[in-house]
Amino acid sequence: MRLNPFQRLAHIPRYREVANILIKHGFGFIFDRISPGKLKKTEQQELRGVSAARELRQAFEELGPTYVKLGQLLSTRPDLVAPEYIREFEKLQDDVPPISYAEISSVCADEGIDIDEAFASFNREPLAAASIAQVHEAVLKDGQKVVVKVQRPGIERQIQTDLQILMEIARILEKRTDWGRLYRITEIVDELGEAIINEVDFTKEAHNADIFYNNFRKHEHVIIPKVYWDYSTKRVLTLEYVEGVKISDPAGLKKALYDPEKIATHLVDALFKQVYEYGFFHADPHPGNLAITEGEKIIFYDFGQVGMIDRLTRDKAMDLLVGMMRYDVSAVARALLDIGIGTQSINQAEFRHEISRLQQKYYGLPLSQINIGEALAELIDLSLYFRVRVPPELSLVVKMIMTIERIVSQLDPQLSIVDIAQPYGKRLLRKRFAPEQLKESVESILMDYASVARTLPRDVDNVLKMIEAGEIKIHMEHANLRRLTNKIDILSNRLSLAIIIASIIVGTSLVAGQSSSKLLARVPLVEAGFFAAVILGLFLAYSIFKSGRY
């Protein structure tokens, strides 16, 4: 949404605050791109030599929840952000300064929850602080241990303002800088805005958690905290307390004698189930949202960001993965075209050639050495180059795979997500081509054809009526007609020029001997005719040369 002049005026204080904080931390060049020459050289020189990644992380913390969330989003995008920035942005997930207990109590009261009446005990010290909310341990009256997630007060209006400002800055940078266009930063801001808006309403997160809880309630290696709806609102979320060791804490995992290979296997299995069986998956499984408990069980936290993927897209994504593992260029191209949305017809031979060239990068390597998330990301970029857009949910799956690959690598560098996922993938393929699944597919196809058969007579009748009424216009275009027309124009113009020149020569020759011929008794006729022919010829020649068709 573009800001009107009144909104821009209202946002001036926040614009100034954002600019001052970014300049203080060494990022004044951003505003120099927006308004060249406005930034003082001394301001730029004073900030040289500092750690840019650390300074940007600190700037985001000062700027508040929206920018903290931006850092969290970028920490899961190694395709956009250098490793040192990812390491710094990951600190935003757990190191956000907490708000006071008085503010927490006030938010709960505004939501109709009296802390003293609702809970037998409530730990005033936060268990964790995040960009949107912070979490406290508590005990219900019946003795059940819970965690209470309370939204930071007054952030909704600030988030809306920040998102509008971010989009304005992104539009300017995308318009005026090459890197802004290269990274399509307006799309990143769009993604950020959608993620934050969804996370501000805790009832959405509660519904998401309920779905995960029901999907995995009988799973032996996954734990999803239960939602307590009586103590949950738009700004307060109460969940079952499930304690575990953060998956990002290798020392803690080692001390608990947890097996990294089992952890990785259970994690990959859980995520494959989310995507390929339930079609409802955790879209932000970064290390801060995962913990391990006894039996190498995986605990999932924070259900604000989720993805949904339909069965058809799931099947095509599986075709894509199988094609990649078999180095089957035609299968990969077919899967991408089936999944994607083509904005124009493409040269399929060239498309397959580029896929083949990309696959040569991985050809001959053992599957265990292939970074499947990176390979998928490269294929998506290639599709975009050919104007084939993939659905957003598939991009989320690729982002999830890239995140899990990093986690598995940190657990044990010798482990490979491909090796872990292969048995599961084979089971999925067998299940997909089982008689029951094939029967469902055939029934679905027959229903589609039945629908076409029902509507076809009516559609044909409508088309015939439109033709009869003269409402349909047929547009025909010969592919090489314009080139032929241009060629004829060039030849005819050259011919005209030649005729004019010849006429001047012949006319001059015919009257050259009649030296006594006069025009208006003063100007010799031959000179007058010659002069007029030259002027007209030059004018026509100038027109031909100006048109470029000669």
Secondary structure as GFF3:
##gff-version 3
##sequence-region A 1 550
A	DSSP	alpha_helix	5	10	.	.	.	ID=ss1
A	DSSP	alpha_helix	12	24	.	.	.	ID=ss2
A	DSSP	alpha_helix	29	34	.	.	.	ID=ss3
A	DSSP	alpha_helix	41	45	.	.	.	ID=ss4
A	DSSP	alpha_helix	52	63	.	.	.	ID=ss5
A	DSSP	alpha_helix	65	74	.	.	.	ID=ss6
A	DSSP	alpha_helix	83	90	.	.	.	ID=ss7
A	DSSP	three_ten_helix	91	93	.	.	.	ID=ss8
A	DSSP	alpha_helix	101	110	.	.	.	ID=ss9
A	DSSP	alpha_helix	115	118	.	.	.	ID=ss10
A	DSSP	beta_strand	119	122	.	.	.	ID=ss11
A	DSSP	beta_strand	128	129	.	.	.	ID=ss12
A	DSSP	beta_strand	133	140	.	.	.	ID=ss13
A	DSSP	beta_strand	145	151	.	.	.	ID=ss14
A	DSSP	alpha_helix	155	176	.	.	.	ID=ss15
A	DSSP	alpha_helix	178	183	.	.	.	ID=ss16
A	DSSP	alpha_helix	185	200	.	.	.	ID=ss17
A	DSSP	alpha_helix	202	216	.	.	.	ID=ss18
A	DSSP	beta_strand	222	223	.	.	.	ID=ss19
A	DSSP	three_ten_helix	229	231	.	.	.	ID=ss20
A	DSSP	beta_strand	236	240	.	.	.	ID=ss21
A	DSSP	beta_strand	245	246	.	.	.	ID=ss22
A	DSSP	alpha_helix	250	255	.	.	.	ID=ss23
A	DSSP	alpha_helix	260	272	.	.	.	ID=ss24
A	DSSP	pi_helix	273	278	.	.	.	ID=ss25
A	DSSP	beta_strand	280	282	.	.	.	ID=ss26
A	DSSP	three_ten_helix	287	289	.	.	.	ID=ss27
A	DSSP	beta_strand	290	293	.	.	.	ID=ss28
A	DSSP	beta_strand	297	300	.	.	.	ID=ss29
A	DSSP	beta_strand	306	308	.	.	.	ID=ss30
A	DSSP	alpha_helix	311	325	.	.	.	ID=ss31
A	DSSP	alpha_helix	329	339	.	.	.	ID=ss32
A	DSSP	beta_strand	341	342	.	.	.	ID=ss33
A	DSSP	alpha_helix	348	359	.	.	.	ID=ss34
A	DSSP	three_ten_helix	367	369	.	.	.	ID=ss35
A	DSSP	alpha_helix	372	385	.	.	.	ID=ss36
A	DSSP	beta_strand	388	389	.	.	.	ID=ss37
A	DSSP	alpha_helix	392	411	.	.	.	ID=ss38
A	DSSP	alpha_helix	417	432	.	.	.	ID=ss39
A	DSSP	alpha_helix	435	468	.	.	.	ID=ss40
A	DSSP	alpha_helix	481	511	.	.	.	ID=ss41
A	DSSP	beta_strand	518	519	.	.	.	ID=ss42
A	DSSP	beta_strand	523	524	.	.	.	ID=ss43
A	DSSP	alpha_helix	525	547	.	.	.	ID=ss44
###
